[in-house]
Amino acid sequence: MADQARENDLHGTFAAASVERLQELGVFGACAPVEHGGHDMYSLYDLTLLVSRIATYDASLATAVTMHLTLSWYYARTVRCAEPDKAASLPEARWLAGIGREGLIVASTVAEPGVPGWQLETEATPDTTGWRVAGRKAMVSLSPVATHLYTRMKVLTAAGPMTGSAMIPVKSTGVSVIDDWNGLGLRGSGSGRVVFTDVPLDEDAIRIRGPWGRRDTTAFEGRAASTVPLAGIYLGIAEGAAQVALRRYAGVGSPSAGLQCLVADLRLALAALRGTLHTALGELNSGLATRAPRTIDAEEGSRLLEACVLGSLVTERQALAVVDCAMQICGGRSFTAGHELARMYRDVRAASFMRPYAPPEEWVDFIARTATTPLET
C-alpha cells in the first residue's frame, strides 16, 4: 500500500489496486453483520482506529474507504437499534447485505461547491412515475469504483422544499461519474465529480430527512458520527510521519540539542493528539453506538457534535505539528517530490476542509456558543 501511495500521488491516479486489495481482505464489509458476510464492527472507536491504520500507509486510500465505512456503520446502527420485527425490512438491512455479500461500494455524494449541507441545490422533481434528479456533486471520494451513490438533495414536495436522501445505483440512466480529481493532497482518493441529469427514481426511493434551507438539529449526532472517523486519517498520518522521523533519529550517532528538542516536540504533539481523540471517541462511542439515529435530542446532539469538532480541531493541529517536526528531523530531502513526508504534509492539510463547521467563522461561532448554551439557534 505504501508503494502504491507514492505512485498514485506522483501521477494523481486513483488508488484502485489498493482498494481491490482491501476488498479482498473484507475491509469494506467491516460494519456489515456477520450473517451478511461482514465483521459486525459496531464500535465507532474501533472504526476510527481501523481508518488510522490504513492512513499510516496511504491517507488517500483511507479517505476513500472512510466514506464507505461511515455510511455502512450508520446503516448497521440503524438496523441494530430498530425494533426486531422491523429491522429485516429496512432498506439499510438490504444495503448491508449487499455490502457484505455482493461487494456493494457506497460513495457519499452530498457535497456541492460553496453550498451548505442544509441548502443543497441538487433537486428531485416529481413526475408521473416517481422523481427526476438533477444536479452536480463535488469531492465524491471513492467514486471511480463505487457501485452506489448515497445522495442528499432538495426534494420539491407539495408541502414545499424538503431535504431528502436516496441510494442511487451508478448504472442508473443519467448518472455521470467524472474522475477528474487533481488535489494538492489526497491525490489517490478519487474525489471527482458526479453529475445527475434527469435521473429517474421510483416514488419510494427518496426518504425525507427534514426541512430544506435551515439546519436540522436532529442531524447533529449523525454529523458527529459520520465525521469523527475522518480524524483517524490524521492520526494515521501523524503516526506514519513519526515512524519515519524516529527511524531517521535512531540513525544519528550524536544528535544535537536542537534535534532532541524536535523529537521531544513531536512526541508531545502526538501524545496530545492521541489523548484528545481517545477522549472524544469515548464520549461519542458511548453516546451513539447503541442508540438509534435521530432519537437524540438537540441538546445532547449539540454536545456530541461539540466533542467531534473539538477533537477534530486538536487532531488537525497536532497532526500538522507532528509532520512539521518530522520534516525538520529528516531535513531537506523530505521536501522533494516523491518523499513520503512531502506527501503526508500535503495530505494533512486537507483536515481543515473535512471537519464539521470547516470555515473559521463557523467553528469559532459554534464552539463559543456551546460554551454557554448547548442549543444552536
Secondary structure, DSSP 8 states (H G I E B T S, - for coil): -HHHHHHHHHHT---HHHHHHHHHHTGGGTTS-GGGTS-----HHHHHHHHHHHHTT-HHHHHHHHHHHHHHHHHHHHHHTS-HHHHTTSHHHHHHHHHHHS---EEEE--BTTB-TTS---EEEE-SSEEEEEEEEEEETTTTT-SEEEEEEEEEETTEEEEEEEEEETTSTTEEEE-----SS-TTS--EEEEEEEEEEEGGG-EEEEESSS--GGGHHHHHHHHHHHHHHHHHHHHHHHHHHHHHHHT-SS--HHHHHHHHHHHHHHHHHHHHHHHHHHHHHHHHTTS-TT-S-HHHHHHHHHHHHHHHHHHHHHHHHHHHHHHHHH-GGGGSTT-HHHHHHHHHGGGGGTSSS-SHHHHHHHHHHHTT-S---
